């Protein structure tokens, strides 16, 4: 009877374990990372008799955790990919909405500014129209600065998210290391009795870690795991966890670098941070946000440069030459602001490097690294930050200064000492949108007129005519020295006379002293338009302006060229200023300001759309791997309910075995009464 009771008891205990396990599965059906468990029952060794082996009951041999390591690894990989694309798409969408929004973008402000100038050109002496130009100009300045500030705020948000993610990584690494230790110390681990709940917790922490950063996981002795970056840098080894931290970048104070501390060893792992939300943030910052700063700054530089150039050669209501309309793009502060020395440069760190913008038409929205090498840092190379390509290299002269010519700008190595390994971050356009300012505060100072004009002599016999003149510059473009022609306020020095010797040649005279020897004698071709002055700044006949004569002159016909003293109603310069809004002055003369900005918005928009497609693909992969994991390890409530009934029936039947044994024992006892 004792054998039958033991058999029934083993059945009760075995099915009770199965019921407990099934109940645990059901209650954890919605627990993140939980893997379905299954009780493995096996028959106890039978008792041998002369007629064969008699069964002795059942044992619980194992409580097995149902999992597939390949599926788990795939889930981690797809989780990392999805979170990278999700984070990237979120940031891209925010930037796309900022740049492309009608109320937040730049196009409306650009159009309003140039339209206001065109409206003012209709009545150049009217102060209300001039005030409108100043208002729209200030609105354009505010929009540039606002966009730059919004980009800074998004950069700060990205930096803050990186800091928080780094803290979360360290917490997860510590948890994984602790779980490694607990698993290794679990009772029965040597006999293969696995601590299922601890394994589930560790897998869930690894999955959460893959949401932030892409990692490699490898199993080791004692059922522990080692975790590393994809490059092989160890994050967790057994029960020891490394620590990830952020610091200000040595090359760019606006960016972060990542340091990995493993014992006493500290390694820069910035370039190894890929995948997950951290990888998405770094991709957005390096590939989209930083170029957006440069693109916006390039447009601000081009607008300032072209408007300043044209406005400075005009004449205001008070007869003075126009000055700077916007901030001088090559002020001393601006030139120095375009270069950032690396924090690790060797002592004494006294190198002075600046950047001068030479031609905004050819200026690209790029960043460069200026590197020095050699025993005394006498060799240099300029490296494109985006491509890593060396675009200029050479040797410094002794003594300094030195100049490195680049498309649209020059790098000036002015003074100081440079050591082997020193570097400087060169960003010609980066902060221009923040630095743009309106330099005019009076309506009268708007230079809508052209300061030179011409009139034909009263006694001219021929039908030749002269244009009203085109201003080229008030300074010599080669030397940046003011031209003597405009050295006196409100005058042309000297006033000029064009006098025809005959119908094939003419001479240029000082109108204030026409009997003096001619300043120049030139040939004339009837039937075509003849330019009077040279447009080559190196030519002595260059005067900063140009007139054209056409028609059939007669001998002694004259034309007087002087200062436009009665030009309050002259709108020639205003028309040119207004036309700059649609003139192709950027990207080698192939795009206008609005088109360049539209190209910037289109680039971000295209990247955003591509990111959305990548996100949808990543989501599909993640759903697929999640479903695979659920099909293997997930809890099916219907299936578990069926097993619950099955095990309940087994439990009841085992109890009935004990009841039968008790009845048999009672019957046996009653026979002896």
Secondary structure, 3 states (H helix, E strand, C coil): CHHHHHHHHHHHHHHHHHHHHHHHHHHCCCCCCCCCEEEEEEECCCEEECCEEECCCEEEEEEEECCCHHHHHHHHHHHHHHHHHHHHHHHHHHHHHHHHCCCCCCHHHHHHHHHHHHHHHHHCCCHHHHHHHHHHHHHHHHHHHHHHHHHHHHHHHHHHHHHHHHHHHHHHHHHHHHHHHHHHCCCCHHHCCCCHHHHHHHHHHHHHHHHHCCEEEEECHHHCEEEEECCCCEEEECCEECEEEEEECCCCCCCEEEEEEECCEEEECHHHCCCHHHHHHHHHHHHHHHHHHHHHHHHHHHHHHHHHHHHHCEECCCCCECCCCECCCCCHHHHHHCEEECCCCCCCCCCEEEEEECCCCCCCCCCEEEEEECCCCCEEEEEECCCCCEEEEEECCCCCCEEEEECCEEEEEEECCCCCCCEEEECCCCCHHHHCCECCCCHHHCCCEECEEEEECCCCCCCCEECCCEECCCECCCCCCECHHHCCCCCCCCCEEEEEEECCEEEEEEHHHCCCCCCEEEECCCCCCEECCECCCCCCCECCEECEEECCCCCCCEEEEEECCCCCCCCHHHHHHHHCCCCCCECCCCECHHHHHHHHHHHHHHHHHHHHHHHHHHHHHHHHHHHHHHHHHCCCHHHHHHHHHHHHHHHHHHHHHHHHHHHHHHHHHHCCC
